[in-house]
Amino acid sequence: SSGRISTNSFWTSWTYYDSSCPKLESIVRKQLKNVFKNDIGQAAGLLRLHFHDCFVQGCDGSVLLDGSASGPSEQAAPPNLSLRAEAFRIDDLRRRVHDKCVRVVSCAEFLALAARDAVFLSGGPDYEVPLGRRDSLNFATTAATLANLPPPSSNTTALLTSLATKNFTTTDVVALSGGHTIGISHCTSFTNRLYPTQDPIMDKSFAKNLKTTCPLANSNNTTVLDIRSPNTFDNKYYVDLMNRQGLFTSDQDLYTDSRTRGIVTGFAVNQTLFFEKFVNAMVKMSQLNVLTGREGEVRGNCSARNSDNTGFLSSPAGEEKEALSAF
């Protein structure tokens, strides 16, 4: 469609749902437009939910599954504890679409589409999302979840090393970090930079304001990730970094480290370049370890495998924001 950044996909056709669910993307966008009109803060949560799904076990909707006798769900791991409201939002989208096209579209697809619309509807680029993902039959262990989501205390070396295992380039890593142009964080994700000693790299007045919000290392308050335009998807996050006003170690170190500093500067002065590289990295991320064809399933309820949820077959229509990782 006009204005969209076109992207290349390795495993799907752009017409995946043209006959089986032609109104899929318009239903999702229309609903999210209404949601964000009331609470733009949900955009960041939906973007992060897709990140956390893809980084752990691939983009397979596993982050949405409830825990079972076999162990706690991915949502129970510390980086995901604040994503429950967004998980309910995804299942609401599933209900609306499955009302029109019964159990054709997977929950993993809704995560990818909601992330794209969260970016676009908060001011970012519009782009085509490759479709054709299926839902997993199992969720990752807490250990695997933690191993695949670098904490906000990570330095650039840790980020680049972690994401290189998923074939992300240095530019991809800096671009994906730009997702922090929207959203909020709890104090505990960055007070390691304030207490017991203040990170000398952090801008002094920025640190002083953060200490007002977070008077203790374990304060339960929240603050915005991008002080210049917290609810707009733009390149101001990189301007923050150049002014030593990045919130997390994983943010600010991108400007400190010589390998990534030039990329940060490039994005800070050229939003079009940032948008282009962000889209490339997002589309690459959205294809991590996907299940396709006859692999996995299309869930009738995003929080449960079909084998655990026998009720959906008879009455499918009758079923009833913040960062703790570097992404």
N, C-alpha and C positions, 0 to 999 in steps of 0.2 A: 504494500500500500504506500501511497505517496508520503514522503517525509521519513520513511523508515530506513534505518541503516540495514542494508542487505547483508546476509551472513551465509557462510557455507556450512553444510552439515554432512557428516560422513555416513549417516545410517537411516535417514528418514527422507520422506518426500514432504514438501511444504504443503501438500494437499491431503495430508493424512486423515483429517476428519471432514473433508469437503462433502462427502456423501453421508457419512454416519452421524455427524454432529456439526452441521454447517454453521450454527450460531454460537458455537463454543466460545470463541474469543470475544464476541460482542457481549455475551451474557456476563462473562467474567469482568470485562472492563466496565460495563455499565454499573454493576454492583459495587465494584471497588471504588468507582468515582463517588458513589453515595457514601460509602464507608469513610473515605478520606475527607470528604466534605465536613463530616462530623468530627473526625479524629485523624489528622494527618500523621500523627505519631505511629499509627498502625503500619504505615508504609515501611518504615525501617525494620519493624519486627518481621514483616512478611519477606523482605529482602534477606534478612539474616536467617530466617527459617530455611530458605532454599540453599544458602551457603552451607548451613550446618547439615542439611540432608546430603548434599553432594560430597562434602569433604569426608564424610563417614560412610563407607560402604557404597558410595556412588549415589546418583540421583534416582532413588528407588522408593521414596516415600517412607523409608524406615523410621525417620525421625518422628513420624506421626503415630506410630504404633504404641498402644498401652503396654505396660509391663505384664509379665505372666509368671507362672510358677518357675519358669526357667531362669528368671532374673529380672532386674529392673529395666525399664525402657530407656532409650536414648534420651528421652525428655527428663529422666531422673538424674542424668549426669549434670554436674555443676554448670557447664557452659550453656545448657539448654533449659535451665529451671524457669527462666522468665518467658518461655515461648509458648506457654499453654494457651493463652488467649488467641494467638495467631493460628495455632493448630485448630481451634474451634472455627476460626474464620475460614480456613481451607475446607473443612467439612461442610460449612454452609454453602460455599461455592459448589462443592460436589453435589449437594442436594438440589440446588437450583438447576444445574446442568443435567443431572440424571433424571430430573423431572421431564426434560425434553428428549433426552437420548439415554435410555436406561442402561447404566453400567457399560458405557463404551469408553469413557475417559478415565484414566487412572488418577490417583491422588498425587502421584509424582508429577504428572502434567500440570495439575492445578498449582503446585508449588512453583514450577518454572514460569507459568503464565502470570501468577500473582506477583512474583518478583519483578518480572518485566514491567508490569503495569504499575507497580509501586515506584519504580525508577521513573517511568514516563510521567505519571500523574503528579509526581512531586517536582517536576521541572527538568528531568533528565531526557536522554535520547529514547526514541522509539525504535524498536528493532524486531526482526522476525525471530521467533523462537522455534528451533527444530522440535518436532513432536514425534511421538511414537514410544515414549517410555511406558514401562509396566511397573506394577508395585511389587515390592519384595514380600517374601513369606516370613521373613525374620528380621529382628533388629540387632544392632551391634551391641557388644558388651560395653560396660562402662569404661573398661580399660581401653578398648579400641576407640571409643568416642573421644576420650581424653587425649589419646595418642595422635589423633588426626585433626584436632582443633587447637592450634597453637595459642597459648594464653596471652593476654594483653601485656604481660611482662616480658614477652619475647623480644630479643633484639633482631636486627635485620638478618644476621647470619642464620638464626633459628628459623625465621620465616622462609628465607630462600631455600634452606635445606629441606624443610618440611614440604614446601610446595613443589620443589623440583621432583619429588617422588611421584607427583601427579602431572608431570610434564609442563608445569607453568614456568614461563620465562621470568626474568627479573622485571621486565616491563609489565607482565601480567600481574605480578605480585603487587607492584606499586599501584596499578590501576584498580585492582580488586580492593585494596585498602581504602580507596576513595569512596567506597560504600559508606564510610564513616562521615560522609558529608551530611547524612541525616541520622537521627536517632539520639538515644540517651545512654548513659552508663551509670551504674551504681558506684559509689565512692570506692568500694573495696577493689575495683578493677584498676585503680590508679593511685591509691594513697601510698603505695610503696614508693612513689616518687615525691611524696610530701613528708612522710614520717619514717624513721626517726629523724633523718636528715633530708633536706630538700635537694632534689636533682638540680645541680648547678646549670644544666642546659635549659631548664624551664624558665620562661620569661617571668620576672619577679612579680609584676602586678597580676599576671595570670595565676601564679601560684598563690598569691595572697587571697584572691577571690575564691579559689578552689578550697582554701583552708576555711573560709567562712562557710562554704557549703558543706564541707566535710571536716568538722573540728576534731574528729578522732579518726584513727586509721580504720576502724570498723563502723564508721557512721553509715546509716542506712539510707542516706539521701541520694538523689540522682542529679546529674547535670548533663548538658548537651555535649555532643561529640564535636560539633563545629560551631564555634562561638560567633562566626560571622553571619551564617544563614542556616540555622539549625534544622529548618523544615524544608529547605530547597535543595534539590539534587543539582549541584553545580561543582565548580572547581575550587571553591573557597577553602576546602579542607587543606589543599596544598599550600594556599596562602598562609593558613594557620601554621603549618609546619615551618615555612620560611621565617615566620615571626616567633618561632619557638613556643607556639601555643597548641601543640599537639597534645592530646590528653593521655594516651597510653605510651609506654616505652616503645611498643611495636609501631606506633604512628611516628613519633618524633625521631626515632632512630633512622627512619627512611631518609631524613634530611641530613642527619649526622654522618651516615655511612657514604663513603665516596662512590660506591657501586650504584647507589640509587638516587643520590642527591640531584644529579642532572635530570633524571626523569621527573622527579618532584618539581623542579624548577620549570621544566618544559610544560607540565600540566598546569602549573600555577599561572603561566602567562598565556596558555592556549587551551581554552575549554573544549574547543572542537576536537583537538588532538586527544584530550583526556576521554571525551565521550567515545571516540572511535576505538581507542585501546581498551576502554572499559567494556564495550560491547563485545569485542573480540575475545576478551578474557571470560566474560560471562557466558558466552555461547560455548566456549571450550569447557568451562566448568560444568555447564548444564548437560554435557554429554559424558561426564565421568561414570564409568562402569554401569552404564544403563542396561536395564533388562528390556529386551525387545522380542517381537514375534510371539512365540509361545512360552517364553520365559516368564516366571512370576505370574501375576494375575491382575485383574482390575477390581479393586476392593469396592464392596457395597457400603462400606463405612470406613473412613480413613484411619480410624484408631484401632481397627481389628482386622485380622486376616479373615477371609471368607469362611474358612473352616471353623473359626471361633465364633462366627456370627451368623447362625442359621436363620435368624429371623428376616434378614434382608430380602431373601428370595421371594417370599410371599407378599411383602408390602414395602418395596423400596422407597415409596414416597412418604411412608408414615414414620420413618425413623426420627426419632427425636435427636519487650520492646528494648530491650537493653542489652549491653554487650558483656559477656563473660568469656569471650574468646577474642583473638585478634581479628576475627572476621564475623 
